[in-house]
Amino acid sequence: MTAPIRPGPAATAPESPTAPAATAPGSPAAPAPVPESATAPAPGARPDRSVTDPDRPAADAAHPGDDPAAPAVEDVRARLEAWLGDTVLTAEADLSAPLLDLGVDSLDLIRTARRVEAAFGVRVQLRELAVPTMTTARLAELVAERAARRRTADTAPPGAGHGPVALTPPQEQAWEEQSGDRGHWNQALLFTTRPGLDGELFAEAVRRLVAGHASLRLTVVAPPARRPRQQVAAVALDGPPGAALGPVLDTVDISELADGDLAAAITLRCAVEQGALDPATGPVARFVRFDAGPTRPGRLLIVVHQLAFDMVSWSVLLEDLEELYTALEAGRTDARCAEGTSYPEWARALTEHARTPEAEAEAEWWTDVVRTPATVPLDHTADDPRAVNTARTAATHREEFPPELTARLDAAARAHRAHPGDLVLHALGEALAGWLDEPAVRVDVLRHGREEAVGDSHLARTTGWFTTTVPVRLDLAPGTAAERLARTVGHLAALPGGGVGFGALGRHGRPRISAALRAAPPSDVSFDFEGDDADALPLRTVLPDVAPEPIGDITAPHWTRPHLIEVIATTDDDVLRAEWWYSTALHDEATVRHLAARHRAALTALLDAVGHGTAAPGAAGAADS
């Protein structure tokens, strides 16, 4: 689940004769900076127990030392197997096998790291989870050992501000691509809320949520003729939460509306909110609670600007909001949430990483990859194709595959030590190579980008825009189907550092390296395999479900799409679906339909050829879900 946003309109709000009454929305500015002393944690605040003490010897994992709260290895292992069983493990899975052999992918590892920290108060880095020999038994020993020697860490207080730092590569590229008003470009979801939600407790939960996640408070400073930078405003942890949050939080009273009028009123207000964000002045996040009274479910609209948020961040945000509200409701006034590495800290680490010998050693790899052909023919000429490639001209073609094919896809991926997305991507390469008459093609692949190999990063509980676009070379030179697939799987597995180095070198590397990488235009085609993560949102008691009302367009009509053709694959309900987004100003529907049919035929032929054979040589694949 790595796509920054759907590249076209999400929905259109119907007209309504009556707008809902609301509290004063306030001026469109970020939370006012406050003295640093005002952001200190309240007396008795829960300590951060998620960092280990390197000065103490490791305890015996089976007998977790002197900490009476430390879990036993068998308890940790049972939890791990239950979590994985809810998501990826099949009934016949061999639980003694390495995690990667069980079909666990990088996003499953992110969720596991987040759950480990929440349940046991310790942090496990994603690179530790991704080693080929990591099993549930070994992970249980590691967690129990660290839980036995955890300590209170000296961390920055929640709600603290952060001085200007460079934009991350995806942020800076997007800032350059977009012109005019950059405010209407969002991630947005509307949820139902349980009846009788306490407004004051909810406001306090949102304050602590915003205080715990720096990306929700960022603004972009862009002086003329200078590179833009981002900074984070502080938020006060005392006093009324509404005053501290300002325009970040709003409450709309719909309790007097009849049931039949609710949908129109909610939809109208949601459409208005899509244009309420401003990355230059703030806010970049809005929480709008629709109060339907004590007996009816209400609604909560969360809108966050794309520069501050990605799809993976939703799980982090929703889990923390649920836990904060339920803790406050239970009288736990010390409840708070905390990130590992905050987003501005990650931006600084990535900037510094770009000039390290380790990062610069990747330059030759990326320079070779970007030489691969990546331009598709157009049906309609344009002086500047990217200028007309906007949300206004966006259209989509959808393909749905039979459930039987999806099951074969999963089985073939396991047999070839690959991810299902690797095979779907490979079939896309086959289709493009045939269209372009090229032996190799380049596709921009979207990845989650939370690579903890950069610095001493802990990103499982951090919100922000980490999604990175990585150029991938698909070599379709002559060979058997298994041999060609093995080349794709091997290339994906060998991506240096998970791909974050490409953007870092191109944006923050030394001038010679940066110029070489940025001289190559991006591919005209992008690919994102979202898998079955659409149903993975942690919705529980406070926010029981996604609401049915339309929420309006998440992008402005002038928004520039980053690629001419975008392929987004999902496997919701065990059915593979592919969405082909394109611009009607550049391509005819018939062309895209024909390309999608080529892809369907290529994937079917691939599964026919390799689905029942022996595994191809090579390491496991690296596609995200």
Backbone torsions as a table, in degrees:
resi	resn	phi	psi	omega
1	MET	NA	80.5	-171.7
2	THR	-121.4	-6.5	-176.9
3	ALA	-63.3	131.7	176.4
4	PRO	-56.8	-49.9	177.4
5	ILE	-155.8	164.1	167.3
6	ARG	-66.8	134.1	-170.8
7	PRO	-78.9	11.0	178.1
8	GLY	-137.4	-174.0	-179.7
9	PRO	-60.5	140.1	179.3
10	ALA	-84.1	-44.4	-179.7
11	ALA	-168.6	164.9	177.4
12	THR	-117.7	127.7	-177.4
13	ALA	-74.7	127.3	177.2
14	PRO	-70.0	154.1	178.8
15	GLU	-70.6	144.6	178.8
16	SER	-134.4	136.3	-178.0
17	PRO	-71.2	-19.0	-174.8
18	THR	-129.7	121.5	175.5
19	ALA	-84.6	145.2	-179.5
20	PRO	-68.7	145.6	174.9
21	ALA	-69.0	146.5	-176.9
22	ALA	-147.7	159.9	171.5
23	THR	-70.7	162.5	-178.7
24	ALA	-59.8	123.6	-175.6
25	PRO	-72.1	-14.3	-180.0
26	GLY	80.6	168.7	179.5
27	SER	-76.4	151.5	-177.6
28	PRO	-77.8	70.8	178.5
29	ALA	-130.4	158.5	179.1
30	ALA	-71.3	162.4	174.3
31	PRO	-53.4	133.6	-175.0
32	ALA	-64.1	137.5	175.9
33	PRO	-59.8	141.9	-179.2
34	VAL	-126.3	161.2	177.7
35	PRO	-57.4	147.5	-176.7
36	GLU	-60.5	-30.9	-179.8
37	SER	-63.3	-26.4	-179.2
38	ALA	-73.4	-12.1	-178.8
39	THR	-99.5	5.9	180.0
40	ALA	-67.7	147.3	-179.1
41	PRO	-65.3	148.3	179.9
42	ALA	-65.7	152.2	177.1
43	PRO	-55.3	137.1	178.7
44	GLY	81.7	9.5	-179.1
45	ALA	-63.0	145.8	-179.1
46	ARG	-63.5	126.3	-179.8
47	PRO	-70.4	154.8	175.6
48	ASP	-81.6	112.4	-176.6
49	ARG	-106.3	23.4	-171.9
50	SER	-97.2	6.8	179.3
51	VAL	-117.8	135.7	-177.7
52	THR	-84.2	163.1	179.2
53	ASP	-100.5	108.6	-177.4
54	PRO	-71.5	-13.6	-176.8
55	ASP	-84.7	-12.9	179.4
56	ARG	-98.7	141.2	178.8
57	PRO	-66.6	150.7	179.5
58	ALA	-66.7	137.8	177.3
59	ALA	-82.1	159.3	173.6
60	ASP	-62.3	123.6	-173.7
61	ALA	-61.2	-30.5	-178.1
62	ALA	-79.4	-21.1	178.4
63	HIS	-129.2	89.3	-163.5
64	PRO	-71.6	48.8	165.9
65	GLY	71.4	-150.9	-172.9
66	ASP	-91.6	-8.8	-177.3
67	ASP	-79.8	108.7	-177.6
68	PRO	-65.4	-18.1	-179.5
69	ALA	-88.2	-6.4	-177.9
70	ALA	-68.4	135.4	-177.1
71	PRO	-79.5	154.9	173.8
72	ALA	-79.0	154.6	-177.7
73	VAL	-56.6	-44.3	-177.1
74	GLU	-65.0	-32.1	177.5
75	ASP	-68.7	-41.9	178.5
76	VAL	-64.1	-43.3	-178.4
77	ARG	-63.6	-40.3	178.3
78	ALA	-62.2	-40.4	177.6
79	ARG	-63.7	-45.8	-179.0
80	LEU	-59.7	-45.9	-178.6
81	GLU	-66.8	-33.4	177.0
82	ALA	-67.8	-42.4	179.5
83	TRP	-63.2	-47.6	-178.5
84	LEU	-67.4	-33.1	177.8
85	GLY	-65.2	-27.7	178.2
86	ASP	-73.0	-19.1	-171.7
87	THR	-117.4	-55.6	-168.4
88	VAL	-124.4	-24.7	-172.4
89	LEU	-77.2	138.5	174.9
90	THR	-92.1	164.9	-176.7
91	ALA	-60.5	-31.4	-176.9
92	GLU	-93.0	8.5	-176.8
93	ALA	-64.6	140.9	175.7
94	ASP	-86.5	103.7	-172.7
95	LEU	-71.3	-7.8	176.5
96	SER	-87.4	-7.2	-178.3
97	ALA	-76.7	157.7	175.0
98	PRO	-57.4	148.9	-177.2
99	LEU	-57.1	-41.9	-177.2
100	LEU	-66.4	-27.0	176.9
101	ASP	-76.6	-16.5	-179.5
102	LEU	-87.9	1.6	-179.3
103	GLY	91.3	9.6	178.1
104	VAL	-74.5	127.5	-179.9
105	ASP	-107.5	-176.1	-171.9
106	SER	-64.2	-35.3	179.2
107	LEU	-73.1	-32.8	172.9
108	ASP	-62.1	-37.1	179.0
109	LEU	-68.4	-36.9	176.7
110	ILE	-61.5	-46.2	179.5
111	ARG	-63.2	-39.2	179.7
112	THR	-64.0	-44.7	178.3
113	ALA	-60.7	-39.7	179.4
114	ARG	-66.3	-41.8	-179.8
115	ARG	-68.6	-37.4	177.6
116	VAL	-61.1	-44.6	-179.3
117	GLU	-66.1	-41.0	-179.5
118	ALA	-67.7	-38.6	-174.7
119	ALA	-83.6	-36.4	-170.9
120	PHE	-119.8	-3.9	175.4
121	GLY	72.4	22.9	177.3
122	VAL	-128.9	158.7	-179.5
123	ARG	-110.6	137.1	173.4
124	VAL	-124.3	126.5	-178.4
125	GLN	-74.1	150.2	-178.3
126	LEU	-62.7	-34.6	179.8
127	ARG	-67.9	-26.7	174.3
128	GLU	-71.0	-38.7	179.7
129	LEU	-68.8	-28.5	-171.7
130	ALA	-89.8	2.7	178.0
131	VAL	-66.3	144.1	-173.2
132	PRO	-60.6	-23.3	-176.4
133	THR	-94.7	1.5	-176.6
134	MET	-71.5	122.2	176.6
135	THR	-117.0	170.1	176.8
136	THR	-62.7	-35.8	179.7
137	ALA	-65.4	-44.8	-180.0
138	ARG	-67.3	-40.3	178.9
139	LEU	-64.1	-39.8	178.2
140	ALA	-61.3	-40.7	177.8
141	GLU	-64.3	-41.9	-179.2
142	LEU	-63.4	-45.5	-179.2
143	VAL	-64.7	-46.2	-179.3
144	ALA	-61.8	-39.3	179.0
145	GLU	-63.1	-45.6	-178.3
146	ARG	-71.4	-34.4	177.4
147	ALA	-63.5	-30.7	-178.6
148	ALA	-72.1	-21.0	-176.6
149	ARG	-124.8	26.1	179.0
150	ARG	-73.2	160.3	179.0
151	ARG	-149.8	169.8	174.2
152	THR	-72.2	133.0	-178.1
153	ALA	-102.9	149.8	174.6
154	ASP	-87.1	101.1	-177.1
155	THR	-121.2	162.0	177.3
156	ALA	-63.0	140.4	-179.1
157	PRO	-65.2	146.5	177.3
158	PRO	-62.8	146.6	179.2
159	GLY	86.4	-1.6	-177.7
160	ALA	-71.1	148.7	175.0
161	GLY	-78.9	170.8	179.9
162	HIS	-143.6	133.1	-178.4
163	GLY	-67.8	172.0	-175.5
164	PRO	-62.0	135.5	172.9
165	VAL	-134.7	166.3	-179.7
166	ALA	-65.1	154.0	170.5
167	LEU	-69.9	151.5	172.9
168	THR	-72.9	162.1	-178.4
169	PRO	-53.5	-46.6	179.0
170	PRO	-65.3	-34.6	177.6
171	GLN	-63.4	-48.4	-175.2
172	GLU	-67.4	-40.0	178.3
173	GLN	-62.2	-43.4	179.7
174	ALA	-65.3	-39.3	179.3
175	TRP	-60.4	-39.1	179.9
176	GLU	-73.1	-36.6	-176.7
177	GLU	-69.9	-35.6	-175.9
178	GLN	-85.2	145.0	178.4
179	SER	-127.2	160.1	-180.0
180	GLY	70.9	-141.6	-177.2
181	ASP	-70.9	117.8	179.8
182	ARG	-97.3	7.9	-173.9
183	GLY	-77.5	-32.3	-173.1
184	HIS	-95.7	79.8	-177.8
185	TRP	-161.5	91.6	-159.9
186	ASN	-129.5	163.2	157.0
187	GLN	-102.9	135.3	-177.2
188	ALA	-152.4	137.3	174.5
189	LEU	-142.5	146.4	177.5
190	LEU	-115.1	128.6	-177.0
191	PHE	-119.5	154.2	167.5
192	THR	-80.6	148.2	174.1
193	THR	-116.6	150.2	-178.0
194	ARG	-67.9	149.2	179.7
195	PRO	-59.7	146.3	174.0
196	GLY	74.3	24.0	178.1
197	LEU	-60.7	134.8	-179.2
198	ASP	-78.2	115.3	-175.1
199	GLY	-62.8	-39.9	-178.5
200	GLU	-69.1	-43.5	178.2
201	LEU	-64.4	-38.1	-180.0
202	PHE	-65.3	-41.6	178.5
203	ALA	-61.2	-40.6	178.5
204	GLU	-67.2	-37.6	177.2
205	ALA	-63.2	-41.3	178.7
206	VAL	-66.0	-40.1	178.0
207	ARG	-58.4	-46.9	-178.9
208	ARG	-68.5	-31.7	176.1
209	LEU	-64.5	-48.5	-179.9
210	VAL	-66.0	-37.3	177.8
211	ALA	-65.0	-32.0	-176.9
212	GLY	-84.3	-10.6	-177.4
213	HIS	-128.2	107.2	-173.5
214	ALA	-64.1	-32.6	-175.5
215	SER	-63.7	-23.9	-179.9
216	LEU	-74.6	-5.2	-177.2
217	ARG	-123.2	13.3	-175.7
218	LEU	-81.5	155.9	168.8
219	THR	-137.1	158.7	-179.1
220	VAL	-108.2	126.9	177.4
221	VAL	-103.1	119.8	-175.0
222	ALA	-130.3	80.4	177.1
223	PRO	-66.0	152.7	178.4
224	PRO	-57.6	136.0	174.4
225	ALA	63.7	19.4	176.6
226	ARG	-131.8	156.7	179.9
227	ARG	-68.7	138.9	178.1
228	PRO	-68.2	152.8	177.3
229	ARG	-135.1	163.7	179.6
230	GLN	-120.0	147.5	175.6
231	GLN	-138.1	163.5	-175.6
232	VAL	-121.7	127.4	177.6
233	ALA	-79.8	147.7	175.0
234	ALA	-80.6	159.8	175.9
235	VAL	-135.3	134.4	-177.5
236	ALA	-72.5	140.7	179.0
237	LEU	-98.9	-0.8	176.3
238	ASP	-120.5	170.9	-176.4
239	GLY	79.8	-179.4	-179.3
240	PRO	-62.1	132.7	-179.6
241	PRO	-62.7	-34.8	179.5
242	GLY	-60.9	-39.8	179.4
243	ALA	-68.3	-36.1	-179.7
244	ALA	-70.8	-36.4	-175.4
245	LEU	-85.2	-27.3	-178.9
246	GLY	58.4	-129.9	-174.9
247	PRO	-74.6	0.2	179.6
248	VAL	-69.2	-31.0	-176.2
249	LEU	-122.4	137.6	177.1
250	ASP	-144.1	150.7	177.2
251	THR	-123.6	130.4	179.9
252	VAL	-112.7	121.2	-178.8
253	ASP	-86.7	108.9	177.0
254	ILE	-116.6	18.1	-175.1
255	SER	-67.1	-23.8	-178.8
256	GLU	-89.5	-6.4	-179.1
257	LEU	-80.9	143.7	175.0
258	ALA	-69.5	156.4	-178.4
259	ASP	-53.6	-40.1	-177.3
260	GLY	-69.4	-15.8	-178.7
261	ASP	-99.2	-7.8	-173.9
262	LEU	-64.3	-47.4	-173.0
263	ALA	-59.3	-46.0	-178.2
264	ALA	-64.4	-41.0	-179.2
265	ALA	-66.2	-43.2	-179.9
266	ILE	-65.3	-45.0	-177.8
267	THR	-62.6	-41.9	179.9
268	LEU	-61.7	-46.5	-178.6
269	ARG	-66.0	-37.9	178.7
270	CYS	-61.7	-41.4	179.4
271	ALA	-62.3	-39.4	178.3
272	VAL	-64.5	-39.8	-176.6
273	GLU	-65.7	-24.3	-178.9
274	GLN	-61.4	-23.1	179.0
275	GLY	-103.8	15.8	-172.7
276	ALA	-92.6	-4.4	-175.7
277	LEU	-97.5	152.8	179.5
278	ASP	-148.2	107.6	-178.5
279	PRO	-68.0	-15.2	-179.4
280	ALA	-82.6	-38.4	-176.7
281	THR	-117.3	-14.3	-174.3
282	GLY	86.6	161.7	-1.7
283	PRO	-82.9	163.5	172.2
284	VAL	-106.3	3.3	177.3
285	ALA	-144.2	141.4	176.0
286	ARG	-134.2	133.7	173.0
287	PHE	-116.1	112.2	-177.4
288	VAL	-115.4	112.3	-179.3
289	ARG	-98.7	125.7	176.8
290	PHE	-96.8	111.7	-177.0
291	ASP	-90.3	108.0	-179.2
292	ALA	-95.6	9.6	179.5
293	GLY	99.5	177.6	-172.5
294	PRO	-75.5	-16.0	-173.8
295	THR	-113.2	-8.6	-178.5
296	ARG	-115.3	145.2	174.8
297	PRO	-61.9	136.9	175.5
298	GLY	-94.0	-161.7	179.3
299	ARG	-137.5	154.3	171.1
300	LEU	-134.2	119.8	173.7
301	LEU	-98.5	125.6	173.5
302	ILE	-115.6	120.3	178.6
303	VAL	-123.0	125.0	179.0
304	VAL	-130.5	136.0	-179.9
305	HIS	-64.8	143.5	-177.0
306	GLN	-57.4	-32.8	-179.8
307	LEU	-64.1	-15.0	-174.3
308	ALA	-114.8	4.0	-166.4
309	PHE	-159.1	150.9	171.5
310	ASP	-136.3	179.5	-174.6
311	MET	-64.6	-38.5	179.8
312	VAL	-63.7	-29.4	-178.4
313	SER	-64.2	-23.6	-179.0
314	TRP	-58.9	-43.9	-178.9
315	SER	-62.9	-41.3	178.1
316	VAL	-60.9	-50.2	-176.2
317	LEU	-61.9	-46.7	-175.5
318	LEU	-69.7	-38.2	176.4
319	GLU	-62.5	-44.8	-179.0
320	ASP	-65.6	-40.2	179.7
321	LEU	-64.0	-43.7	177.8
322	GLU	-59.8	-48.4	-176.7
323	GLU	-67.3	-38.0	179.2
324	LEU	-65.3	-47.4	-177.4
325	TYR	-64.9	-46.8	-178.4
326	THR	-65.1	-34.0	177.1
327	ALA	-67.5	-45.4	178.2
328	LEU	-63.5	-38.6	179.0
329	GLU	-63.4	-32.4	179.5
330	ALA	-84.5	2.8	177.7
331	GLY	89.6	9.4	178.7
332	ARG	-85.2	86.0	-174.1
333	THR	-73.2	-10.6	-180.0
334	ASP	-91.4	4.3	-176.5
335	ALA	-64.6	139.2	174.8
336	ARG	-157.0	167.9	173.9
337	CYS	-121.5	152.6	-177.8
338	ALA	-145.5	141.2	175.8
339	GLU	-84.5	165.3	169.4
340	GLY	-81.6	-81.8	173.5
341	THR	-99.1	120.6	-179.4
342	SER	-70.9	163.2	-176.9
343	TYR	-62.3	-44.7	177.2
344	PRO	-64.1	-32.4	176.1
345	GLU	-65.9	-38.6	176.4
346	TRP	-64.3	-42.8	179.4
347	ALA	-59.3	-42.6	178.9
348	ARG	-66.6	-42.2	179.8
349	ALA	-63.0	-38.9	-179.5
350	LEU	-67.8	-38.1	177.6
351	THR	-63.2	-44.3	179.5
352	GLU	-68.5	-35.8	-179.1
353	HIS	-61.4	-32.8	-174.9
354	ALA	-62.5	-19.5	-177.7
355	ARG	-111.0	17.5	177.0
356	THR	-88.7	155.2	176.1
357	PRO	-58.0	-34.7	-179.2
358	GLU	-63.1	-44.4	179.6
359	ALA	-69.7	-43.0	-177.4
360	GLU	-66.4	-23.2	176.4
361	ALA	-67.2	-18.3	178.9
362	GLU	-82.3	-13.5	-170.4
363	ALA	-56.8	-41.6	-178.1
364	GLU	-63.5	-40.4	178.2
365	TRP	-57.1	-53.5	-175.0
366	TRP	-67.6	-36.7	178.7
367	THR	-61.9	-38.1	178.2
368	ASP	-69.0	-40.6	-177.8
369	VAL	-64.7	-43.2	-174.4
370	VAL	-72.7	-6.1	174.1
371	ARG	-79.7	-11.1	-176.9
372	THR	-71.3	140.9	-179.6
373	PRO	-55.8	140.5	-176.3
374	ALA	-149.1	16.0	-177.1
375	THR	-106.9	131.2	179.7
376	VAL	-104.7	151.2	177.3
377	PRO	-69.9	151.8	-178.3
378	LEU	-108.4	148.5	172.1
379	ASP	-84.1	-27.3	-178.3
380	HIS	-130.8	123.5	-178.7
381	THR	-76.0	152.9	177.9
382	ALA	-151.8	143.2	179.2
383	ASP	-58.0	-40.6	177.6
384	ASP	-135.4	94.2	-176.8
385	PRO	-54.3	-35.8	-177.3
386	ARG	-71.8	-21.5	178.9
387	ALA	-71.5	-28.6	179.5
388	VAL	-99.4	-1.7	-178.7
389	ASN	-88.0	73.4	-172.0
390	THR	-118.1	171.6	176.6
391	ALA	-61.0	-30.0	-179.4
392	ARG	-63.8	-34.6	-177.4
393	THR	-99.2	6.6	-175.1
394	ALA	-74.4	141.2	174.5
395	ALA	-141.1	166.9	-177.9
396	THR	-139.6	146.3	171.5
397	HIS	-120.7	133.4	-175.8
398	ARG	-115.2	135.6	175.8
399	GLU	-118.3	135.9	175.5
400	GLU	-122.4	130.3	-177.9
401	PHE	-99.5	153.5	179.9
402	PRO	-66.6	148.3	179.7
403	PRO	-55.2	-33.5	-179.4
404	GLU	-61.5	-37.2	179.0
405	LEU	-68.4	-38.0	179.1
406	THR	-62.7	-41.3	177.5
407	ALA	-63.4	-40.5	177.3
408	ARG	-65.9	-36.1	178.2
409	LEU	-61.1	-47.3	179.9
410	ASP	-62.4	-43.3	-179.1
411	ALA	-65.1	-42.7	179.6
412	ALA	-65.3	-38.3	178.7
413	ALA	-62.7	-43.5	178.7
414	ARG	-63.7	-41.1	-178.2
415	ALA	-64.1	-30.8	-177.3
416	HIS	-103.6	16.5	178.6
417	ARG	50.0	47.6	-179.0
418	ALA	-128.2	175.8	173.8
419	HIS	-98.9	146.5	177.9
420	PRO	-53.0	-36.0	178.5
421	GLY	-63.0	-28.9	177.2
422	ASP	-60.9	-41.5	-177.9
423	LEU	-70.8	-38.9	177.9
424	VAL	-65.3	-40.7	176.8
425	LEU	-64.1	-43.7	180.0
426	HIS	-59.5	-42.5	178.1
427	ALA	-63.3	-35.1	175.2
428	LEU	-62.4	-42.0	177.0
429	GLY	-61.3	-40.7	177.3
430	GLU	-60.4	-43.2	-179.2
431	ALA	-65.2	-43.0	-179.2
432	LEU	-68.5	-40.1	-179.8
433	ALA	-61.6	-39.3	176.9
434	GLY	-67.1	-39.0	179.9
435	TRP	-66.6	-42.9	-175.1
436	LEU	-90.2	-9.8	-176.6
437	ASP	57.3	50.1	-179.9
438	GLU	-125.6	146.3	177.3
439	PRO	-77.7	-13.6	177.7
440	ALA	-149.6	146.8	179.1
441	VAL	-135.6	157.6	177.7
442	ARG	-112.6	131.3	177.7
443	VAL	-125.8	138.9	174.0
444	ASP	-84.5	117.9	-177.0
445	VAL	-105.0	131.9	178.3
446	LEU	-85.7	130.7	179.2
447	ARG	-127.4	159.3	-174.9
448	HIS	-67.7	-27.1	171.6
449	GLY	77.0	4.0	-179.4
450	ARG	-89.6	72.1	-175.8
451	GLU	-98.5	109.2	-174.4
452	GLU	-82.6	5.4	175.2
453	ALA	-72.3	-12.7	178.0
454	VAL	-87.4	111.2	-179.7
455	GLY	62.9	-162.2	177.3
456	ASP	-98.1	67.9	-171.0
457	SER	-95.1	144.0	172.5
458	HIS	-129.6	104.9	-167.6
459	LEU	-116.0	1.9	-175.1
460	ALA	-64.9	-26.7	-177.5
461	ARG	-113.3	20.4	-176.9
462	THR	-104.3	135.5	171.7
463	THR	-95.4	155.0	179.5
464	GLY	152.3	-179.4	178.2
465	TRP	-99.3	94.4	179.2
466	PHE	-97.5	-19.9	-175.7
467	THR	-49.7	125.6	-178.2
468	THR	-121.3	146.4	178.8
469	THR	-101.6	121.8	-172.5
470	VAL	-118.9	125.8	176.1
471	PRO	-71.9	132.3	-178.2
472	VAL	-124.9	132.8	177.4
473	ARG	-94.8	124.2	177.7
474	LEU	-108.1	110.2	-175.2
475	ASP	-92.8	109.1	-177.1
476	LEU	-109.4	31.2	177.5
477	ALA	-61.3	159.5	-176.3
478	PRO	-53.9	146.2	-179.2
479	GLY	162.1	174.6	176.1
480	THR	-70.4	164.5	178.4
481	ALA	-58.3	-40.4	-179.6
482	ALA	-66.7	-37.7	179.4
483	GLU	-67.6	-42.3	179.1
484	ARG	-66.3	-41.4	177.2
485	LEU	-62.4	-39.6	179.6
486	ALA	-61.3	-35.4	178.0
487	ARG	-65.0	-41.5	178.9
488	THR	-65.3	-48.1	-178.3
489	VAL	-62.0	-41.8	179.0
490	GLY	-64.8	-39.3	178.8
491	HIS	-64.0	-43.1	180.0
492	LEU	-65.0	-40.2	-179.7
493	ALA	-67.2	-27.1	-176.4
494	ALA	-90.7	2.3	180.0
495	LEU	-53.6	122.4	-177.4
496	PRO	-64.1	127.3	173.6
497	GLY	58.3	26.7	-179.4
498	GLY	73.4	1.9	175.6
499	GLY	101.4	-11.2	-176.7
500	VAL	-68.7	-22.1	-179.0
501	GLY	-66.4	-27.4	-179.8
502	PHE	-60.4	-52.3	179.2
503	GLY	-66.0	-39.9	-179.4
504	ALA	-62.6	-44.6	179.3
505	LEU	-67.0	-40.2	-178.4
506	GLY	-68.0	-30.9	-176.4
507	ARG	-100.6	-34.2	-172.3
508	HIS	-126.3	4.3	179.7
509	GLY	-75.2	177.8	177.4
510	ARG	-63.9	150.2	-171.7
511	PRO	-51.1	-41.5	-177.4
512	ARG	-63.7	-45.3	-179.0
513	ILE	-69.4	-45.5	-178.8
514	SER	-59.4	-44.1	-178.2
515	ALA	-64.3	-38.9	-178.8
516	ALA	-65.6	-41.0	-178.3
517	LEU	-74.8	-36.4	-177.1
518	ARG	-82.0	-11.6	178.0
519	ALA	-69.7	-27.3	179.4
520	ALA	-83.3	127.8	177.8
521	PRO	-68.4	155.4	176.1
522	PRO	-63.9	160.4	175.6
523	SER	-63.1	151.4	174.8
524	ASP	-74.8	-13.7	-174.6
525	VAL	-123.2	134.3	174.3
526	SER	-120.2	158.6	-179.2
527	PHE	-137.4	135.7	176.2
528	ASP	-139.1	121.4	175.9
529	PHE	-101.3	107.0	-178.1
530	GLU	-90.6	-10.3	177.4
531	GLY	61.5	-142.6	-177.5
532	ASP	-106.2	29.8	-174.2
533	ASP	-81.8	-1.3	179.9
534	ALA	-63.4	-28.3	-178.8
535	ASP	-99.2	14.5	-172.8
536	ALA	-95.2	7.2	179.3
537	LEU	-66.6	134.9	-177.7
538	PRO	-80.0	75.6	-178.8
539	LEU	-95.5	127.7	-174.8
540	ARG	-131.8	-111.3	-171.5
541	THR	-96.9	-38.0	-178.0
542	VAL	-73.2	-46.6	176.4
543	LEU	-119.0	90.2	-172.5
544	PRO	-70.7	-28.1	-172.4
545	ASP	-160.9	165.3	170.3
546	VAL	-76.3	133.7	-176.5
547	ALA	-78.3	153.9	-175.3
548	PRO	-82.5	-15.0	-173.4
549	GLU	-70.8	142.5	173.4
550	PRO	-62.9	150.5	-176.1
551	ILE	-117.1	6.2	178.0
552	GLY	90.5	179.8	-178.3
553	ASP	-77.7	126.9	-180.0
554	ILE	-84.6	-7.3	175.4
555	THR	-131.7	150.3	175.0
556	ALA	-73.6	154.3	-179.2
557	PRO	-57.9	-30.1	-177.3
558	HIS	-84.2	-1.0	-178.0
559	TRP	-58.2	129.1	-178.7
560	THR	-84.9	123.3	177.2
561	ARG	-76.5	138.4	-173.6
562	PRO	-75.8	-17.8	-179.6
563	HIS	-136.2	152.6	-179.3
564	LEU	-72.6	-37.0	177.4
565	ILE	-130.2	125.6	-179.6
566	GLU	-120.5	124.9	-179.4
567	VAL	-110.1	120.0	-179.0
568	ILE	-120.0	117.4	-177.3
569	ALA	-108.2	137.1	176.7
570	THR	-132.6	160.9	175.4
571	THR	-129.5	40.1	177.5
572	ASP	-59.0	139.8	177.9
573	ASP	56.2	31.3	177.3
574	ASP	61.1	27.6	176.9
575	VAL	-124.3	123.0	177.5
576	LEU	-75.8	129.1	176.2
577	ARG	-130.9	145.8	177.7
578	ALA	-128.5	128.2	175.2
579	GLU	-104.5	129.4	179.1
580	TRP	-111.3	104.1	178.4
581	TRP	-92.9	136.7	-178.2
582	TYR	-152.0	174.6	178.6
583	SER	-108.4	127.1	177.8
584	THR	-68.4	-15.2	176.5
585	ALA	-77.9	-12.6	-175.3
586	LEU	-122.4	-32.1	-176.1
587	HIS	-133.8	144.4	174.1
588	ASP	-82.3	153.3	177.9
589	GLU	-58.2	-38.6	-178.4
590	ALA	-60.9	-36.8	179.2
591	THR	-65.2	-44.7	-178.4
592	VAL	-69.0	-38.8	176.3
593	ARG	-60.5	-42.2	179.9
594	HIS	-64.4	-41.6	178.7
595	LEU	-65.0	-40.7	178.2
596	ALA	-64.0	-37.4	177.6
597	ALA	-66.3	-38.9	175.1
598	ARG	-59.1	-43.0	-179.4
599	HIS	-64.3	-44.4	178.9
600	ARG	-59.5	-45.3	-179.7
601	ALA	-64.8	-40.0	-179.6
602	ALA	-65.7	-41.3	-179.8
603	LEU	-68.1	-41.8	178.2
604	THR	-62.3	-44.6	178.6
605	ALA	-63.9	-38.0	178.8
606	LEU	-62.2	-45.8	-179.8
607	LEU	-67.5	-35.4	175.9
608	ASP	-62.5	-35.9	-174.6
609	ALA	-83.0	-37.1	-172.9
610	VAL	-116.4	-8.2	-172.6
611	GLY	-64.8	-26.8	-176.8
612	HIS	-119.4	7.9	-178.7
613	GLY	-93.2	-171.6	177.4
614	THR	-77.6	158.6	-177.5
615	ALA	-65.7	140.8	175.6
616	ALA	-74.5	149.2	178.1
617	PRO	-67.6	158.0	177.3
618	GLY	122.8	165.2	-177.3
619	ALA	-78.9	170.5	179.3
620	ALA	-65.4	153.1	-178.4
621	GLY	-74.5	174.6	-173.3
622	ALA	-132.7	15.2	-179.7
623	ALA	-67.8	142.8	176.4
624	ASP	-84.2	164.7	172.0
625	SER	-124.2	NA	NA
